[in-house]
Amino acid sequence: MSAATHRVLRRLAPDARGRTRVEVAEVPTPRIAPGDALLAPAVAGICGTDWQILRGLRPDASPVLGHEGVARLVEPGDSGLPAGSLVTVNPTHPDDPSFLLGHNLPGLWAERTRIPAAAVRAGLVLPVPDGADRPRVAALAEPLASVLYGLRTALRTTRPAALVVWGDGIVGRLAREAWQRELPGLPTLLVGHGPEAVHPLDRGLPQALAALPSPVAAVIATPRTGTREALSAVDRHVRGTLLVDVHAGLPSGRVPLSAGGIDVAALRADNCGGRPWPSRVHRFDRPAGPLLLHGHRGVSGEHLRQAVGLLMAQGGEAPLGAEVLTHEVDLAGAADLVNSLLASGGRIADGRRVLKAAIRIGGRP
């Protein structure tokens, strides 16, 4: 890297199946306009949404992904922070959909990332404590913040007697752990494809859902392609009050549920970037009992700060999210990891299922 160039993990042209492999490339360092901040990412995560983009399941156009991580400030812009400060970035602007870090703007899989002045002035560049650049903290803060957002919303609505987590990936596992720490002893049913989960096609699953004590909270943390199926299943089989956090995205349009056709994507988008608070929770009547539906797009800075604090706290318990961070790689290792999994179509690398991978980039100002 020189003053004029830096290395990035860059997406290549899509193949016939829409997959975009990646390469480590040296590119020009972006010009900084007045008020812009320039970051030197230290650690960035590879999340489930990134895998969906890489596999061609989402149309996000940014050549450089990465919307979660920790960085050093090279140029502080209008942040009010000194150069060299350790920061994280809220990747979603609640008032400006043109700012989606790592989705439609170059993200954190790079030695340098520019944050536009408008996003800096909106407070999306947030200081974090020294030590927050540890891979587990940096890579898990954003998904844990999203889990906390849904958890706080749910507990303002009702106190669940049981929990269903549908999806045993990064968010699903963090949700199960966070909920059980908040409500020790809460009966929990994990649905997914791993060895600890009940498979979605298991013949005993409908009976297991119907046997859960009311009220039941459900966190839908599937890939985008599985959200409707998961939501329909809990609606069909859970009896009594059902409180659903639609954490996963889904296409727009009405979803046929027992309460009628509901545009779940629109209701999910009602809560954006921590606004409003309290979050909007929509109630629908269904034959088996009330359906309380909520979700969100993006988190607030306060959710991110809470997540960093929880991840950094050790205490006497096992570290939160310890089982979720499965791989740590540098930029070249990240290229190998991404490309090998895209080529194989699988989820196993180095003999272990990939959940969260952390990319160590360095954060050198």
C-alpha positions, 0 to 999 in steps of 0.5 A: 500500500502507498499513499495513493493506493490500497488493497481491497477484496474486490468482487469479480464479474458474475459467472453464469450462475450470478456468483461473484468470486473475489480477488485481492487487488490494489486500487486508488485510494479515494479522494476525500471531500470536505467533511468525509472520513477516511478509515483504515479497517482493522477487522471486518466480518463476512456475514450471511448477507455478504454470502447472499450477495456473493452467491447472486441472491441479492442485487447489491452492486458495491464492488467491495463488500463489508458492512460490519467491523472496526477501523482506525480514523485516518482522516476524521472529517466531521466526526469530531474525533481525533485521528487514530481513534478506534471506531465502528460504522453504523452501516444504515442511515435511517434517513438516507437509503443511498447510504448502505455501507458495503451494499451500494457504497464500497465497504470495509473489506479494504485497507481504506474506506471513505465515509461520506460527510453526510453519514459522518455528520449523522453520527454513523461513525461511532467511537468504540473502546480500545480492544474492540478490534478483537476479531470476535468483537469487531465481527459480531457487534453489528449482528448482535446489535440487531439481535438486541434491537429485536429482543428489546422490542419483544420484551416491551410487548410481552414476556414470552414463555418459550422461544423459537429461533428459525435459522441456526446461522450467525444471527440465529445462534446469537439470538438464542444465546442473547435471549437465554442470557436475558431469560435464563431457563427459557424453553428454546427450539432451534430450527435449522440444518446443523447438528444441534437444530431440528431440521425444517422438514423433520416430521416432529416439528409441527408437534413440537411447535404446537406444544410450546407454552404461550406466549411464544416468541419467534426469531426468523433468522433464515436466509432471505429465501427461507423467510416466508416458509419459516414465518408460515410454519410458526403461524400455522403450528404455534398456538396462543399468542405468537410474537414474531421478530422477522429479522431476515429480509424477504421480497415485498408483497403479501405473505398468505398467513392465517390472519390474511395476506400481510406485506411483511417486508413493509412492516419490517421496514417500519422500524429503521435505524433504531427509529421509532422507539418504542418500535412499531409492533403490528397486531393481527387476529388469527384463529390460533391466537394473536399474531404480534409482528415486528422487524427492522432494517438497521440498528441505532448507534446505541444498539451498536454500543451495547453490543460492543460492551456485551462482547467485551465483557468477560465476567464469569460466563463464557464469552458471548458469541464464542461459538459463532466466530469460526474462522479468522483470515487475512485478505488473501485468506478471505479470498481463498475462503470465499472462492472455495465455498462459492466453487464447492457450493458448500459451507465447510472450510478447514473441516468446520462449518463456516458461520462468522469469518473475521478478516484481519486487515490491520487498521494501519493509519 
